[in-house]
Amino acid sequence: MYKVYGDYRSGNCYKIKLTLHLLDEAYEWIPVDIVKGETKSPAFLQKNPNGKIPVLELEDGSTLWESNAILNFLADGSDLLPSEPRLRTQVLQWQFFEQYSHEPNIAVARFIQLYQGLPEARRAEYEATHVEGYKALRVMEQQLERTPYLVGDRYSIADIALYAYTHVAHEGGFDLSGFPAIRRWIDRVASHPRHVGMLD
């Protein structure tokens, strides 16, 4: 059985939880509190020397880290990861986009607001994340106006990667009312029969 070290409120950790539910894989969830510094403990650093969650521990005791790398490992050979090279590359394209353009803005704004209570010392950074975060949302909106999912008409780990923080973007002060295609996509993802919520 897999072990997942993570925080239920973390979008990066939620990606792993959602994927495991969609694949109907058994796992043990081991809570890690990042606010209390538990990712910096010697025991945790043995699992991920980079000191970040999520971490997936395999049955042999080896570990994988970086959420999108874990998604690719879990989804390999399933319907969540296309085997056709062009489509598979498009999945990777969206995962790189998520880590470089989306997550550093939408997730960081959410962390500043939800976890830290929007301290004045981070107000300028928070406002900067909104400029770039809305830019990332507009990129998604353009794609989702054309296709039901980010890679055509099939639900994939590209959707999981971007759903994780997009569906809670309001917790970082983002208003999705002007993004109807994204809102329809959020509903579409949540309608999957094996879907599980972030805090479920």
TAGI-V260357 format. One record per residue. PSI is psi in radians with two decimals (999 if undefined). Layout:
BEGIN
psi->(PSI | PSI)
END
This chain:
BEGIN
psi->(2.42 | 2.64 | 2.33 | 2.11 | 2.05 | 3.12 | 2.19 | -0.49 | -0.16 | 2.22 | -0.67 | -0.64 | -0.65 | -0.60 | -0.76 | -0.80 | -0.83 | -0.76 | -0.75 | -0.67 | -0.74 | -0.59 | -0.04 | 0.76 | 2.38 | 2.53 | 2.82 | 2.26 | 2.17 | 1.89 | 2.42 | 2.21 | 1.86 | -0.54 | -0.60 | 0.02 | 0.34 | -0.34 | -0.14 | 0.01 | 2.63 | -0.67 | -0.74 | -0.67 | -0.35 | -0.51 | -0.67 | 1.81 | -0.24 | -0.13 | 0.69 | 2.71 | 2.73 | 2.82 | 2.33 | 2.11 | 2.20 | 2.98 | -0.48 | 0.06 | -0.17 | 2.78 | 2.68 | 2.50 | 3.01 | 1.96 | -0.76 | -0.52 | -0.72 | -0.72 | -0.77 | -0.66 | -0.86 | -0.68 | -0.18 | 2.22 | 0.01 | 3.05 | -0.24 | -0.14 | 1.88 | 2.54 | -0.38 | 2.24 | -0.73 | -0.78 | -0.68 | -0.67 | -0.60 | -0.62 | -0.84 | -0.69 | -0.83 | -0.57 | -0.69 | -0.71 | -0.75 | -0.76 | -0.49 | -0.53 | -0.54 | -1.08 | -0.72 | -0.26 | -0.97 | -0.74 | -0.66 | -0.73 | -0.73 | -0.71 | -0.77 | -0.69 | -0.86 | -0.81 | -0.64 | -0.14 | 0.44 | 1.11 | 2.58 | -0.54 | -0.37 | 0.20 | -0.79 | -0.72 | -0.74 | -0.79 | -0.62 | -0.64 | -0.50 | -0.67 | -0.89 | -0.56 | -0.75 | -0.58 | -0.77 | -0.71 | -0.63 | -0.61 | -0.80 | -0.75 | -0.75 | -0.74 | -0.75 | -0.20 | -0.42 | -0.60 | 2.61 | -0.51 | 2.97 | -0.51 | 1.37 | -2.41 | 0.36 | 2.31 | 2.25 | 3.11 | -0.24 | -0.74 | -0.73 | -0.79 | -0.70 | -0.44 | -0.66 | -0.85 | -0.41 | -0.71 | -0.24 | 0.37 | -0.51 | -0.44 | -0.16 | 0.24 | 0.17 | 2.43 | 2.00 | 0.12 | -0.46 | 0.23 | 1.24 | -0.61 | -0.69 | -0.74 | -0.67 | -0.68 | -0.71 | -0.78 | -0.67 | -0.81 | -0.78 | -0.27 | -0.10 | 2.38 | -0.38 | 0.31 | 2.56 | 2.43 | 2.86 | -0.74 | 0.10 | 999)
END
